[in-house]
């Protein structure tokens, strides 16, 4: 967004207001029937920071298309999300 605005001639000041910190939390997904991911960051935290795996029997849901696409990048093809 900043680049786009800058290219349009606006002076842009980018000030980060949020920092994502992943807490390493191991999750035994075989204990859960459904896991719902609420953001791309949640997917990254689950797979990258905690090195979790999903059981083939676990239903995976995402809040949106980008979150679903990120799950696909981790090899999770069966993702339910609202269209």
C-alpha positions as CSV (number, residue, x, y, z in Angstrom):
1,X,0.0,0.0,0.0
2,X,2.8,2.4,0.9
3,X,4.5,1.8,-2.5
4,X,1.3,2.4,-4.3
5,X,0.6,5.7,-2.5
6,X,4.2,6.8,-3.0
7,X,3.9,6.1,-6.7
8,X,0.8,8.3,-6.8
9,X,2.9,11.2,-5.4
10,X,1.9,11.0,-1.8
11,X,4.5,11.2,1.0
12,X,4.2,8.1,3.0
13,X,5.4,7.4,6.6
14,X,5.2,3.7,7.5
15,X,5.0,3.2,11.2
16,X,4.6,-0.5,12.4
17,X,1.9,-0.7,15.1
18,X,1.7,-4.4,15.5
19,X,4.3,-7.1,16.0
20,X,3.4,-10.8,15.6
21,X,5.1,-13.1,18.1
22,X,4.6,-16.8,17.7
23,X,4.5,-18.8,20.9
24,X,5.8,-22.3,20.5
25,X,2.8,-24.5,21.4
26,X,2.7,-28.1,20.5
27,X,-0.8,-29.3,19.7
28,X,-1.8,-33.0,19.3
29,X,-4.3,-32.5,16.5
30,X,-5.6,-36.1,16.9
31,X,-7.4,-34.8,20.0
32,X,-9.5,-32.3,18.0
33,X,-12.2,-32.9,15.4
34,X,-12.0,-29.4,13.9
35,X,-9.3,-26.7,13.8
36,X,-10.2,-23.2,12.7
37,X,-7.6,-20.9,11.5
38,X,-8.5,-17.2,11.8
39,X,-5.6,-15.6,9.8
40,X,-2.5,-16.3,7.7
41,X,-0.4,-15.5,10.8
42,X,-2.3,-18.2,12.7
43,X,-1.4,-20.7,10.0
44,X,2.3,-19.7,10.1
45,X,2.4,-19.9,13.8
46,X,0.8,-23.3,13.8
47,X,3.2,-24.8,11.2
48,X,6.4,-22.7,11.4
49,X,6.8,-21.7,15.0
50,X,5.4,-24.8,16.6
51,X,6.2,-27.5,14.0
52,X,2.7,-28.9,14.4
53,X,1.2,-31.5,12.1
54,X,-2.4,-32.1,11.3
55,X,-4.1,-35.5,11.5
56,X,-5.8,-36.7,8.3
57,X,-9.0,-37.0,10.4
58,X,-9.1,-33.4,11.5
59,X,-11.5,-31.0,9.7
60,X,-9.7,-27.8,8.8
61,X,-11.6,-24.5,8.5
62,X,-10.3,-21.0,7.5
63,X,-12.0,-17.6,7.8
64,X,-11.2,-16.6,4.3
65,X,-9.5,-17.2,1.0
66,X,-6.0,-16.0,1.9
67,X,-6.0,-18.1,5.0
68,X,-7.2,-21.1,3.0
69,X,-4.5,-20.5,0.3
70,X,-1.8,-20.4,3.0
71,X,-3.0,-23.7,4.4
72,X,-2.8,-25.1,0.8
73,X,0.9,-24.0,0.8
74,X,1.5,-26.3,3.7
75,X,-0.1,-29.2,1.8
76,X,-3.6,-28.9,3.4
77,X,-5.9,-29.3,0.4
78,X,-9.3,-29.9,2.1
79,X,-10.1,-26.6,3.7
80,X,-13.6,-25.2,4.3
81,X,-14.0,-21.5,4.2
82,X,-16.9,-19.1,3.5
83,X,-17.1,-17.8,-0.1
